Amino acid sequence: MKARNLFFVSILTGLLLPGMIACNKPAEQKSKSVPEEITISELQNGYKTGKFTIVEITQAYLDRIEEIDKNGPALNSVIQVNPDALEIAALLDRELKQGKSRGPMHGIPVLLKDNIDTHDKMPTTAGSLMLKNSFPLKDSWVAARLRKAGAVILGKTNLSEWANFHSTYSSSGWSALGGQTKNPYDLSRNPCGSSSGSGVAVSANLTVLAIGTETDGSIVCPANNNGIVGIKPTVGLISRSGIIPISFTQDTPGPMARTVTDAAICLGVMTGIDSTDSKTLQSEGKSLSDYTPYLKTNGLKGKRIGFDTTLTGRNHHIDKVMQQAVDFLKKNGAEIVEIKNVLNPEVEKMEFELLLYEFKDGLNNYFASLGANAPVKNMEELIRLQTADSTEMEWFDHQLFEMAQAKGSVDSDAYKKLLTDMLKGARENGIDKIMNENRLDAIVAPTGSPAWKTDLVNGDNFGISSSSSAAIAGYPAISLPMGFVAGLPVNITFYGKAWSEPTLISMAYTFEQGTKHRKQPTFKTGE
């Protein structure tokens, strides 16, 4: 979730150093080095040819987490490492030696946002001190799918505490348990949240992939601030089972990567119907297990794309970079149709109220899933524990918990009407309407402003954001680099109707391959 002053507009208006990744190996193995910005296909080729092993790659990233995340620039993006990572890597190496591969994700290091359950030696905390010893009874759907596909779960990433839905203002990337995550392009600036640690870790070459979660902006905004690719899928494409929730209607996990190709590969292994998440039932016949056939360099040719100009004029730096992006779309065969006001501001007001209802219900259900040893039994107890903790209360309030606790049931007529009206406004009278009337294949907009200075006293200063339309509708969006402003990355977002991931991936891939805007961060210390 991004901070309230973004999507509640009418309410609260809320790496590595240049060179190589050194691999420190056990004495019996020779030291290896892996080029930065390495991709899934390059890793798979290296495993196949014997250039390096999965253990070596895993150790390389663990070393860099220690050297760059915990020390050096001290990015603070990883809240905990997996003590079993090397053991998992060794098992996967043995499988390869036996001629067994689980597919393109075999041996690929992945970090998970620390609101995603893993049934192992790592707790799942949401960045809260109240959950520092919370060990889920089973893997989340996402963790289970990644393990089955052969991924190496390196650890968990820091996040905006409770996915940035706890206080009336906050600093994205801050949690009481993990502290403040830093932006790798300028350490004084903010990484955006709430999947801040996931975005920073990918950008800084501390992992190949990371998984984030989004309610409204929490994948695409960190992608923007950290110069990477983030896919927020259609709600229901990937199960949310085992993820600490905000909203049943809007929550979704999604891949974060340095390339569209790697993000698309990861997306495919996480899809599927999960009986414990009814939203996934809607994906039957609409989801794919492989999105790579849509990685085409002619993905813009003949497409009608809506350019959402709602944010134009609010930041002339962004206007300039965005116009260059639009010019590229035109030159590569797209017809551009200027549109405006995709989302009625009244819908954003409804979103806030809906999230309060669903946060209370979802969190209480999540605590129940932890069984008899749950460290917190319900939201009422959580409020009492947090407000009594000096570290939890040092910088920010927990007023949104209290507001959610005061809400009625999701079985109430008031909630049901709110849900119906909001979705109608975002879908039928929002994205669907404007795309149908203009015969559009997708909509583009700047993802957001350049990263702001981190400020624990006053909280976030987002500037602009385009995430809410797709977020509230539950529709897909892809954010990827489109340029820089004063050395800070800024992204373009492609979004569209439900289940349009193939089309969006094709367009995003064409844009990426034709522009090559991604640049490694340099850990500038700021002013």
Secondary structure by P-SEA (a helix, b strand, c coil): ccccccccccccccccccccccccccccccbbbbbccccaaaaaaaaaaccccaaaaaaaaaaaaaaccccccccccccccccaaaaaaaaaaaaaaacccccccccbbbbbccccccccccccccccccccccccccccaaaaaaaaacccccbbbbccccccccccccccccccccccccccccccccccccaaaaaaaaaaccccbbbbbbcccaaaaaaaaabbbbbbcccccccccccccccccbbbbbbbcccaaaaaaaaaaaccccccccccccccccccccccccccccccccbbbbbccccccccaaaaaaaaaaaaaaaaabbbbbbbcccccaaaaaaaaaaaaaaaaaaaaaaaaaaccccccccaaaaaaaaaacccccccccaaaaaaaaaccccccaaaaaaaaaaaaaaccccaaaaaaaaccccccccccccccccccccccccccccccccccccbbbbbbbccccccbbbbbbbbbcccaaaaaaaaaaaaaaacccbbbbcccccc
